[in-house]
Amino acid sequence: MLETRYDKEFEALAKYYEKSGGDVSKLLDKRVVSIIVSGNQIIGRNTVPGVKIESEEIENGVKIYLEIEDNVSIENPIHLCTGYLKPEGVQVVLIDTKIGKNSKAEFLSHCVFPRGKKFTHRMISNIEIGENSSLSYEDVHFHSEDGGVTVEAIYNARLSKNAKYDNTFHLTKTRVGKLKVNMNVDLGEYASAYIESKVYEKKDDVVEIIETLNLNGQHSSGIAKTVVFSTDESSAKIINKAYGNAPYSKGHIECNEIVKGENVRVGTIPELYVKDEKAELTHEASIGRINSKQLETLMAKGLGEEEATELIIRGMLK
């Protein structure tokens, strides 16, 4: 539950939370598992039967332990709100999540740093998913338009036999600032994963994304996908990796970078490593401008070039 002494802080946070696409009512719903972090404090939380939450304050941040017991299917998505309302500072968020056997959960995470001018957010998420369990994790970011936000986000996931994991990172509504995303997934037998990052960078934003699939179990499968739209003087470096370490494992990595601007600097590096002759890995990568045929079609319908470009990009980043 929300602690009453943080009412005003929550109201300020809620405004930007909704701008990022979050539903504030879910954070206060007793039927919904929720965690609200502001600065280095947890100002609100709620849980339901089958879900354990523990937390502690650490230097410049918080550490959260979340466990879902065996044979538990969470009806409503788990809502996480992480915010920082001051223009300067550092925030560290460490999240350890454990999903038991035969369980299912969905996370909706919104990180809002609307006033950051000299602010750094560091997040490490360690996830363990038990046999026959599934977890989807959507992480949406909303930053300031000053470009003064630095985010370093690390996601580590370990999947047991027949587990399923989806993880998406989206930063498309505001300036990026400086961003480093690192997703690592270790897959056991028959486990499957889909990891994706979508970013829209402007001005002198800087992006670095590394996505790695470790296909350690036989018949494991995974897809790692990145979509980046780079404009103005922004730069991006994308590295997608897949390791076929087990028989009949399958992995696919894909990177699409769209550029608009004479001073954009982007690069993509696909890396495939096969350690078992029965593994199968594929990749696809592209760097280029907006599809001219799509652009011409929309302009023929009365849209200006800028409007048409924005519509195409929004569709890709949706």
N, C-alpha and C positions, 0 to 999 in steps of 0.2 A: 504493500500500500504506500501511497505518497505520504511522506512526512510533512506535516502541516507547516513546519517552520521554513519549508522550501517552496511554499505556494507561489510566491512572486517569481522565483527563479524558474520554476516549472512553466509558468505562463509565458515568460520570455522565450524559453526553449521550445515550447509547443508551437509558437508562431512559425519558427523556421523548420521545425519538424514536419509541419503540414506542407510547407513550401517544397520540401524535399520529396513529398509524395506519401508521407506517413499519415496514419489515422490516429489522432490523439485519443479518441474515445477508447481505443483498444488498450492503451497504456493504463487506463483507469478501470477497465473491466475486470471484475473478480474472477471471471471464467477464463481469463487469458493470462498466460505466463508472461511477465514483463519485467524488464530491468531498465531503470533510468539512471544514467550516469551524467553528472555535471562536474566538470573539473576533476578533482580527485576524490569525489564523494558519490556514493550511491544515494540518490535522493528519493527513490521509490522502487518498490519491487513487489511482485505478487507471484504466487505459484499455485499449482493444483496437485491433487494426488498423483503420485508416480513421478514427480519431478522435485529434485532437491536442489536448492540454491544456497551457496555459501559465498561470502565475500570478505575481503579485508582491504584496508587502505595501505598503499605502499607509497614510496617517495614519488611525488608528482602524478599519482594515479591510483588505480584500483586493480585488484585481482579477483576474478570471479570463477567459481567452481559450479558447474551445472551438470547434473547427472539425471538421465532418464532411465528408469528401471526396466528390467526385462518385461516383455509382453505388454508394453504400454504404447498406445497410439494417441498422440496429442491431437485433439479435435481442432483447436484453433492454432494458427501460427504463433510462435513465440516472438514477442516484440522486444527489440533492443533499441534503446535511444541513447546515443553517446553524444554529448555536446560540450562545447567550451565557448563561453560568451565574452571572454576578455580578449583584447587585441594581441596581447603578448603572453608567452608562457610555453609550458611543456605539459603534455598529457600522455601518460602511459596506461594502456589497457591490456591486461593479460587475461585471456579467457581459456579455461580448460573445460572441454565438453566431452562427456562420455555417454554414449548411447548403448543401452543394453541389447540383449538378443531379442529378435522378433519385435522390434519397436519401430516407431515412425514419428518423425517430427519435421516441422518446417520453421525456419527462422527468417524473420524480416528485420534487418538491421538498418538503421538510418543514423549516419554520423553528420552532425551539423556544426560547422565552425564559421559562422556568418560574419564575424568581425575580425578575423585573424589578419594581422599585419606583420607579425613576427612570431608565428606560432608553429609548434611542431607536435604532431600526434603520432605516437608509436603504438602499434597494436600487434600482438602475437596471439593467434588463435590456434590452439592444439585440440584436435578432434579425434576421438576413437569411436568407430562405429562397429557394433557387434554383429554377429552372424544373422543373416536374413533381415537386417534392419536397413532403414533408409533415412537420409537426411538431406534436405535442401536448404541452402543458405544464400540469401540475397542481401548484398551489402550496397547500400546507396549512399553516396556522399554529396554534401552540399557545402561549398566553401565560399569564402568572401570573394568579392570582385577585385580586391587589391592585389591578388597574386602572392600574398604573404604567408600562405599556408603550406607547410611541408608535411606530407603524410608518408609514413613507412609502415606498410601493412604486410604481415607474414601470415599465411594460412598453411598449417600442416595437418594433413588428414591421413589416418591409417584405417583401412577398410578390411574387415574380416571376411570370411567366406560368404559369398552371395550378398554382400552389402552393396548399397547404392548411395551415391553422393553427387549432388549438384551444387556448384558454388559459382555465383555470378557477382562481379564487382562492376558498379556503374557510377561514373562521374561525368555527367553530360549536361547538367543544367547551369553550371557556374564555371568560373575560372578554376584551373587546376592548381596553379602554383608549382610546387615540386612534388612529384609522386613516384614512389617506388612500391611496386606490388610484387610479391613473391608467393606463388602457389605451389605447394608440393603435395602430391598424393601417392601413397603407397597402397597398392591393390593386391588383395589376396585372391584365392581361387574364386572364379566366377563373379568377382566383384566388378562393378562398373562405375565410371565417373564421367561427369561433364563439367569442365571448368571454363569460365569465360570472363573476359575483361572488356569493357566498352568505355572509351574515354573520348571526350571532345576537348581539345586543347587550343588555347588562343594566346595571342601576344607572345610573351617570352616564356610560356609554360614549359616545363621539362617533365618528361615521362619515361620511366624505365619499368618494364614488365617482364617477369620471368615466370613461365608456367612449366611445370615438370610432372610427367606421368611416369611412375615406376610400376611397370606391369610385372609384378613379382609372382603372381599366382597363375596357374594354368587356366585358360579360357577367360582371363580377365580382359577388360576392354575399357578404353578411355578416349575422350575427345578433349583437346585443349584448343580454345579459340580466342583470338584477340581481334578487336576492331578499334582502330584509332583514327580520328579525323584531326589532322594537324593543319593549323592556319597561321598566318602572320609570320612570326619569327620563332615559333615553337619548335621543339625537338623531341624525338621519341626513339627509343631503342627497345626492340622487342625480341626476346629469346624464348622460343618454344622447344621443349625437349620431351622425347619419349624414349623409354628404355624397355625393350622387349626381352624380359628376363626369363620368361617361362613359355612352355609349349602352348600353342594355340592362342596366345595373347594377341590382342589387336589394339593398335593405337593410331590415332589420326590427329595431326596438329595443323592449325590453320591460322594465318594472320593476314588481315586486310588493312592496309593503311591508305587513307585517302588524303591527298594534300591539296592545299589551296594557298598560294603565296610563293613569292620568289625566294624568300629567305628561310623556308622550312627545311629542317634537317631531320630525316627519318631513316631508320634502318631496321631490317628484320633478319633474324638468324634462326632457321629451323635446324634442329639437331636430332638425328635418329640414331639409336644404338641398339643393335640386335645381339643378344647373348645366347639366344636359342634359335636354332635353324627353323623351327616351326612357328616362330613369332612373325607377325605381319604389321609393318609400320608404314604409314603414308603421310605426306605433307602437302600443303598448298599455301603459297604465299604470293601476295600481290601488293605493289605500291603504284599509285597512279592518281589521276585526277577523276573528277566526277564523270560518270558515264554520260557521254555526249548525247546519245539517243534519248535517254531518260530526260535530260535537261531540255532538249529540243521539244520533246512531246509536251512537257509541262509549260514551256514558254508559248507553245502554239495554242495552249488553252487560256492564255492571258496572264500568266504569271511573269513577273520580272525575273531576271537571272538570279538575283540574290534570294528572292522568295523561293524560286524553284530549287536552288542549291540547298537552302535550309530545309526544305521539305524532304528532299532525298536523304540528306544526312540524318534528319530526325527519324526517318523510317529505318535506316540502318542501325541507329543507336537505340532504338526503342527496346 
